[in-house]
Amino acid sequence: MVMQLLVSVDQLAQVAIVGVAYLLRLTDTCPSADETISSYVGRGQLRGARWAAIVAPAIDGLFVLLGEAPGHCRRNVESAFLGLPPKP
């Protein structure tokens, strides 16, 4: 239950951040309530967005410190949008 709560807070933060950027026309991507910050950043990486190349290593590094394998953002895109099972 705690993990689900943390994911929902992450999704809310993503909608708030990307929503403001969308309203200010800083991005053409409309926010999705089902997407986490990591997944949004991972999709930015796949599109070649320069901002994502800067942000992703920071997020990935945080999750490495928490014991996860490198590539957190990209793995979230693969499991959420490409239908691939999550990798450990």
NUKEFI-104792 format. One record per residue (C-alpha): residue number from 1; residue in one letter; x, y, z. Coordinates in Angstrom, 3 decimals, decimal comma. Example, Ala and Ser with C-alpha at 12.3 -4.5 7.8 and 13.67 -1.06 7.14 Angstrom:
<recs>
@lumdo 1	nudren A	px 12,300	py -4,500	pz 7,800
@lumdo 2	nudren S	px 13,670	py -1,060	pz 7,140
</recs>
This chain:
<recs>
@lumdo 1	nudren M	px 0,000	py 0,000	pz 0,000
@lumdo 2	nudren V	px 2,842	py 2,410	pz 0,776
@lumdo 3	nudren M	px 4,342	py 1,848	pz -2,674
@lumdo 4	nudren Q	px 0,991	py 2,577	pz -4,344
@lumdo 5	nudren L	px 0,717	py 5,803	pz -2,352
@lumdo 6	nudren L	px 4,211	py 6,867	pz -3,430
@lumdo 7	nudren V	px 3,399	py 6,114	pz -7,085
@lumdo 8	nudren S	px 0,188	py 8,152	pz -6,871
@lumdo 9	nudren V	px 2,105	py 11,114	pz -5,401
@lumdo 10	nudren D	px 4,625	py 10,753	pz -8,249
@lumdo 11	nudren Q	px 1,805	py 10,730	pz -10,821
@lumdo 12	nudren L	px 0,202	py 13,800	pz -9,232
@lumdo 13	nudren A	px 3,522	py 15,653	pz -9,303
@lumdo 14	nudren Q	px 4,000	py 14,726	pz -12,979
@lumdo 15	nudren V	px 0,532	py 16,043	pz -13,871
@lumdo 16	nudren A	px 1,178	py 19,277	pz -11,957
@lumdo 17	nudren I	px 4,636	py 19,893	pz -13,455
@lumdo 18	nudren V	px 3,845	py 18,866	pz -17,029
@lumdo 19	nudren G	px 0,387	py 20,460	pz -16,818
@lumdo 20	nudren V	px 1,864	py 23,863	pz -15,991
@lumdo 21	nudren A	px 4,474	py 23,453	pz -18,736
@lumdo 22	nudren Y	px 1,701	py 22,466	pz -21,168
@lumdo 23	nudren L	px -0,441	py 25,483	pz -20,246
@lumdo 24	nudren L	px 2,574	py 27,756	pz -20,670
@lumdo 25	nudren R	px 3,250	py 26,084	pz -24,046
@lumdo 26	nudren L	px 6,678	py 24,886	pz -22,949
@lumdo 27	nudren T	px 5,784	py 21,368	pz -24,087
@lumdo 28	nudren D	px 3,365	py 19,944	pz -26,617
@lumdo 29	nudren T	px 2,839	py 16,802	pz -24,546
@lumdo 30	nudren C	px -0,392	py 16,812	pz -22,573
@lumdo 31	nudren P	px 0,071	py 15,280	pz -19,097
@lumdo 32	nudren S	px -1,332	py 11,842	pz -18,318
@lumdo 33	nudren A	px -2,633	py 10,936	pz -14,867
@lumdo 34	nudren D	px -1,314	py 7,391	pz -15,365
@lumdo 35	nudren E	px 2,289	py 8,429	pz -15,995
@lumdo 36	nudren T	px 5,084	py 8,929	pz -13,477
@lumdo 37	nudren I	px 7,834	py 11,525	pz -13,696
@lumdo 38	nudren S	px 10,333	py 8,776	pz -14,536
@lumdo 39	nudren S	px 8,243	py 7,518	pz -17,429
@lumdo 40	nudren Y	px 7,748	py 11,032	pz -18,805
@lumdo 41	nudren V	px 11,490	py 11,656	pz -18,632
@lumdo 42	nudren G	px 12,189	py 8,258	pz -20,225
@lumdo 43	nudren R	px 9,893	py 9,097	pz -23,138
@lumdo 44	nudren G	px 11,773	py 12,377	pz -23,486
@lumdo 45	nudren Q	px 15,008	py 10,391	pz -23,684
@lumdo 46	nudren L	px 13,585	py 8,198	pz -26,449
@lumdo 47	nudren R	px 12,558	py 11,324	pz -28,388
@lumdo 48	nudren G	px 16,059	py 12,759	pz -27,963
@lumdo 49	nudren A	px 14,962	py 15,748	pz -25,853
@lumdo 50	nudren R	px 17,961	py 17,607	pz -24,468
@lumdo 51	nudren W	px 16,234	py 18,356	pz -21,147
@lumdo 52	nudren A	px 15,629	py 14,615	pz -20,639
@lumdo 53	nudren A	px 19,303	py 13,851	pz -21,250
@lumdo 54	nudren I	px 20,062	py 16,183	pz -18,336
@lumdo 55	nudren V	px 17,280	py 15,089	pz -15,958
@lumdo 56	nudren A	px 17,366	py 11,300	pz -16,517
@lumdo 57	nudren P	px 20,848	py 10,697	pz -15,057
@lumdo 58	nudren A	px 19,813	py 12,476	pz -11,852
@lumdo 59	nudren I	px 16,657	py 10,366	pz -11,478
@lumdo 60	nudren D	px 18,475	py 7,170	pz -12,485
@lumdo 61	nudren G	px 21,265	py 7,966	pz -10,003
@lumdo 62	nudren L	px 18,762	py 8,419	pz -7,189
@lumdo 63	nudren F	px 17,241	py 5,023	pz -7,890
@lumdo 64	nudren V	px 20,696	py 3,410	pz -8,101
@lumdo 65	nudren L	px 21,337	py 4,755	pz -4,588
@lumdo 66	nudren L	px 18,048	py 3,129	pz -3,543
@lumdo 67	nudren G	px 19,302	py -0,227	pz -4,854
@lumdo 68	nudren E	px 17,805	py -0,350	pz -8,333
@lumdo 69	nudren A	px 19,698	py -1,134	pz -11,539
@lumdo 70	nudren P	px 20,727	py 1,752	pz -13,824
@lumdo 71	nudren G	px 18,256	py 2,906	pz -16,496
@lumdo 72	nudren H	px 15,206	py 3,478	pz -14,282
@lumdo 73	nudren C	px 13,542	py 6,060	pz -16,568
@lumdo 74	nudren R	px 13,841	py 4,000	pz -19,732
@lumdo 75	nudren R	px 12,623	py 0,840	pz -17,969
@lumdo 76	nudren N	px 9,500	py 2,698	pz -16,845
@lumdo 77	nudren V	px 8,684	py 3,632	pz -20,431
@lumdo 78	nudren E	px 9,233	py 0,067	pz -21,606
@lumdo 79	nudren S	px 6,875	py -1,385	pz -19,009
@lumdo 80	nudren A	px 4,237	py 1,368	pz -19,139
@lumdo 81	nudren F	px 3,995	py 2,121	pz -22,856
@lumdo 82	nudren L	px 5,593	py -0,705	pz -24,782
@lumdo 83	nudren G	px 3,879	py -3,522	pz -22,903
@lumdo 84	nudren L	px 7,123	py -5,128	pz -21,796
@lumdo 85	nudren P	px 7,302	py -6,697	pz -18,342
@lumdo 86	nudren P	px 9,197	py -4,664	pz -15,723
@lumdo 87	nudren K	px 12,844	py -5,608	pz -15,327
@lumdo 88	nudren P	px 14,354	py -6,028	pz -11,860
</recs>
